């Protein structure tokens, strides 16, 4: 059995490039919701689901805002 070491990491590839994470956080800071951030990224040609945006926001320690400003 031969092990292929072409430099690829095992597992599923990232849904969003590492360089776009600051953009996601910036949009969230500006008051965009998860779906709106995902929509803005689609305009830039990066197709991600809103749940990916939520996971990124939560993993960077942001508190989840209340829905509808309540």
PyMOL commands that set and color helices and strands:
alter all, ss='L'
color gray80, all
select helices_A, chain A and resi 18-29+34-43+50-59+67-69
alter helices_A, ss='H'
color red, helices_A
deselect
rebuild
show_as cartoon
